[in-house]
């Protein structure tokens, strides 16, 4: 289904399951929700009313004709989705880049959030990009080097350069996946995704998205589940240690960046246990 936002953008949504409402916020930036839904959606739907959203300019949603992909606009999109379904409260689940949206939404609209579920999220993209560059160069057998944390263009240039070298050596998947078979499964699901560069280009050129959102964690009072992968080299396996939620459960899984793909049953069981508590 599609809904039209107040500024005229058609957003793709899919709802399935019964139970507590929960919206899933995908990563990227610029990815989609389909791979998550197809790998673990059936399990989650047994206990949750899942809402899958492709963020504006991503996947099956429309691009913004006026180029508005601001953080404020994306938070407004979430509020419009919530109102569309008539939920007074819902759980908010974010993966990877989606964690920035989830935490910012919880900080902005605390009365609307029953709980936060954060899976392998980055809350400080400069640190996560820095980790990927360091790990990527190690995989390539190259020396690491320091980049100023304030020099976002150089961080991104070093990241793209490292990614290109990793892809040439067929090593890039090692940042996210423990096995090549997991990557191949994800690739099959993603075969139909439409590449829309507008959203990612906006995010990577906006200082607003490169804030240190870990600072917000101190003020988030709702219950939080933080899932991290022991082998998540896209975010950094210890990135979560710098979060400061006052009411959080932390689980480190024997996984890479996509635990819902590698071990969907365990992923689901942890979430169900958290919600029950």
N, C-alpha and C positions, 0 to 999 in steps of 0.2 A: 504494500500500500504506500501511498504518498500523501504527505500533507504539505500545504503551502504556508511558508513562514510569513510573518508580517511584512517582510521586505521582498516577498515575491519569489523565494527560492523553494523548489520542490525537493523535499527530503524523503529519502527512502526509509521505510520502517517496516519491520516485521515483528509480530507478537505471537508468542506461543507459550503453552504451559499454564499451570494454575498454581496459586499460592501467593506469596509476597511479591509485589512488583519489583523488578530490577532492570535498570537500563544498562546496556553494555556499551562502553566507549572504546573504540578500537584505537590502535596506534598508528604508526607511520613516521611522521605525519603524512597523511594522504593515502592511507590504506583503505580497508573496508571491514565490515563485520561478518562477511560470509564464511571465512575460514574458521573463525571461532564457533559460529553457530553449527557448522557442519561437523566439527570434531567433537564438541561436547554439549551441543544444544539439547539433544534428546535426554541426556542425564539431568541437566539443570532444570529442564521443563517438568520433571517429576515433583519438584519442590518449589519452583519459582515461576512467576509469570514474567518471562523474559521479553524485553523489548530490545530489538537489534536496530541500531541506527547507523546509517552511513552518513558521516558528517558532511556538511555542505562542501561541494567541490570534490567529493571522494566517492569512489565506487559507483553506486547506482543513483546517487543524489546529483542534483544539478549544480553546475558552477554558479557562482554569484555574478550576475551580469554587471554589477558595479564594483566587483572585486573586494567585497567586505568579508574578510576571514579573520577579523579581529577577535581577540579573546572575549571581549565583551559581547560580541555578536553570537559567538558559539554558545556562551552561557545563556543568552536569551533564547537561542534555538532549543536548548534543553528545557527551559521553563515552558516554552510553547508546546513542546512534546508532552510534558507532564500535564499541562492543562488540557490538552487535546484528549488524553485518556481519562482525565478526571481523578488522578491520584492526589490524595492529600500529602502522602509521603511515599517514598520509594527508596530502595537500595540502589546505590550507584557503584558500578563495577568498571574499573579502568585497567587497560593493559598497555604497557609501554608508554608512548606519548599520551595516551588517553588518561594516564594518571594525573597529568597537569590539569586537564579539564575537570576530572573528578574532584580533586582536592580544592581547586578554585571554586567549583560549584558548591561544595560543602561549606566552604568558608563564607561564601556570599549568601547562600540560602540554607542555613543550618536547620531551620524548622521544616524543611522539605526532605531532609535526608535521614532515613532510619539507620542506615549503616553504610560504611564504605568498604569495598573489596578491591584491593590494589594488587594486581598480579604483574610482577616484573616491571614496575613502573620507574620511569625517570622523573625526578622532580627538580633536576638541574641538568639541562641538556649539555652545557659546556663540560661538565664533569664526565658525563656518559660518552660524549664524543671523544674526549681526551682519553678515556679508557679504551675505546674501540681502536683509536689510532695506535696506542701503545701495544695492545694485544695483537692487533693486525700486523704491525711491524715485527713483533716477536715471531709470529707465524711465518713471516717472510724471511726471517733470519737477518733482519735489519736492526740497526741501533735505534733506540728511542731518542727523542729530543724534546726539549721543553718549548711550549707555546704559551704566550701570555694568555691568561684566562679572560682578559678584557678584549682580546683581538679576535672577535667572532669570524670575520672574513678569513683570517689565516687558519683558524680552527677548521672551518668548513673546507677550505682548499686542501689542507692536509688530510682531512677525512676522505674527500673524493679521490685524492691521489692514492691513498692507501687502499680504498675499495677497488679502484681500477686494477691495482697490482694484485690484490687478492683474487679478483675475478679472472685475471689472466692465468693465474696459477691454480684455478679451481679450488680456492681455499676460503672464499668469502662465507660460505655456509657454516664454517666452523665457529663463527662469532655467535650464531644463534642456535644451531642444532647439534645434538650429540651424534646423530647418525645421518648419513646421506638419504636414507629411506624416508626419514621424517621430512626433510626438505622436499623430496620428490612428491610426497603426498600433498604438502602444502602447495607446491607448484601446480598440481593437477586441479586443485580447487580454485586457484587463482588464474587459471588459464583464460577465463572470460573477463577478467577485470579490465576496465577501460582506464588507460593512463591519462590522468588529468593533472598537469604539473602546477596549476595555478595555486592550489592550497599549499603545497609544500614550499613553493617559491615564496609565498607570502610569509609563512612561518619562519623560514630561514633568513628572511630579510627584516624581521621584526624583532627589535630588542625586547619587546614585551614578553615574548615567548622564551627568551633566554634569561629571565629572572631566576633567582634562586627560590623556588617555590617551597623548599624545605622549611623556610621560615614560617610558612603558614601552618605547618603541622602542630606547632605549639598551641595554636588557638582552636584546633578542631576537637570538639568534645564528643562527637558521636562515636559509637564503637567502630573500630577499624580492624580489618584483617589484611595483613601484609604478607604476600607470598613472594618469595625470591628463589631464583635458581642458583644452585651451587656452581653451575657451569654457564651462567648467563653472561657472555662476554659482549653482548650488545649494550647492556646497561651498566654492568659491573657487579660482580657477585656480592660486594659489600656495600653497595650504594644505599641500601635500606638502613644501614647502621647509623646514618646521619639524620634519620627521621626522628621527630620528637612528639609523637602523638601521646596524649595522656591516657587514652583508653584503647590500647591496641594489642592484638595477638599477632606474633611474628612466627612464620613458618618458612624454614629454608628447605627446599625440595631438591632431590637428587635429579635435577633437570637442567635444561638450557633455558632459552628465552621463551619457549612455548610449552609450559607444563600441561596445558589443556590438550595439547596434541600428543605429547610423549606419554602421559599417564592420566587420561581423562577421568578414570574412576577415582583415583586418589584426589585429584583436583576437585572433583565434585563432592566427595565425602568431607573434605576439609571445610568447604564452603557451607555444606548442610550443618555440620557440627557447630560452626561459628554462628550461624543464624539461629540455631536452637538454643544457644547459650545466651 
